[in-house]
């Protein structure tokens, strides 16, 4: 889902993951990420963006590995919930003097 205005953008995404292997415990988790960004300056050349990742604090990933007649599957811990602030500048003066 994304809500966009001329200079403001709010977005959110949810990913549901389920790994089912007969004879093993099911692995299920949901990852929810969200961000908000704002364009600044006269030509919208500067962007400030705040992102929040893994809002539900699931901290999980799935590992599947097959070799010969052996299948390995399970859940692994990945990056914890974190926030990131990004600032980007876009000059947009290509071919202009």
C-alpha positions as CSV (number, residue, x, y, z in Angstrom):
1,X,0.0,0.0,0.0
2,X,1.3,3.4,-0.9
3,X,-0.1,6.9,-0.3
4,X,1.5,9.6,-2.4
5,X,1.1,13.4,-2.5
6,X,3.1,15.7,-4.6
7,X,6.0,15.8,-2.1
8,X,5.0,13.3,0.6
9,X,5.0,9.5,0.2
10,X,3.8,7.0,2.8
11,X,4.2,3.3,2.0
12,X,3.7,0.0,3.8
13,X,4.2,-3.7,2.9
14,X,3.3,-6.9,4.6
15,X,4.8,-10.3,3.7
16,X,3.4,-13.5,5.1
17,X,5.8,-16.5,4.9
18,X,4.9,-20.1,5.6
19,X,7.2,-23.1,5.1
20,X,5.5,-26.6,5.2
21,X,7.5,-29.7,5.0
22,X,5.9,-33.1,5.9
23,X,7.4,-34.5,9.1
24,X,8.7,-31.2,10.3
25,X,7.3,-28.3,12.3
26,X,5.7,-25.6,10.1
27,X,7.6,-22.3,10.0
28,X,5.4,-19.2,9.8
29,X,6.1,-15.5,10.2
30,X,4.9,-12.1,8.9
31,X,7.2,-9.2,8.0
32,X,5.8,-5.7,8.0
33,X,7.8,-2.8,6.7
34,X,6.8,0.9,6.5
35,X,8.3,4.1,5.3
36,X,7.6,7.8,4.9
37,X,9.5,10.1,2.6
38,X,9.4,13.9,1.9
39,X,10.7,15.7,-1.2
40,X,12.3,19.0,-0.4
41,X,13.7,22.1,-2.2
42,X,12.3,23.9,-5.2
43,X,12.9,21.1,-7.8
44,X,12.1,18.2,-5.4
45,X,15.9,17.5,-5.6
46,X,16.3,16.5,-2.0
47,X,14.6,13.5,-0.4
48,X,14.5,12.5,3.3
49,X,13.1,9.1,4.0
50,X,12.5,7.2,7.3
51,X,12.0,3.5,7.1
52,X,10.9,1.0,9.8
53,X,11.6,-2.6,9.1
54,X,10.2,-5.7,10.8
55,X,7.7,-3.7,12.8
56,X,6.2,-7.0,14.3
57,X,9.7,-8.0,15.6
58,X,9.5,-11.5,14.0
59,X,13.3,-11.6,13.4
60,X,13.0,-14.8,11.3
61,X,14.0,-16.2,8.0
62,X,13.6,-19.7,6.4
63,X,16.5,-21.9,5.4
64,X,16.1,-24.7,2.8
65,X,19.1,-26.7,1.7
66,X,19.2,-29.9,-0.4
67,X,22.2,-32.1,-1.0
68,X,21.9,-35.6,-2.5
69,X,19.1,-37.4,-0.7
70,X,19.1,-35.0,2.3
71,X,16.8,-32.0,2.8
72,X,17.5,-29.5,5.6
73,X,14.8,-27.0,6.5
74,X,14.3,-24.6,9.4
75,X,14.0,-21.1,10.7
76,X,17.0,-18.8,11.3
77,X,17.3,-15.5,13.1
78,X,18.0,-12.5,10.9
79,X,18.4,-8.8,11.5
80,X,16.2,-7.4,14.3
81,X,13.8,-4.6,13.9
82,X,15.6,-1.5,12.8
83,X,15.0,2.1,11.6
84,X,16.9,3.8,8.9
85,X,17.0,7.5,7.9
86,X,18.1,8.1,4.3
87,X,18.9,11.5,2.7
88,X,19.4,11.6,-1.1
89,X,20.1,14.5,-3.4
90,X,19.2,14.3,-7.1
91,X,21.0,17.1,-9.2
92,X,18.8,16.8,-12.3
93,X,20.9,19.1,-14.5
94,X,21.8,16.6,-17.2
95,X,22.6,18.4,-20.4
96,X,21.9,21.9,-19.0
97,X,24.4,24.7,-18.6
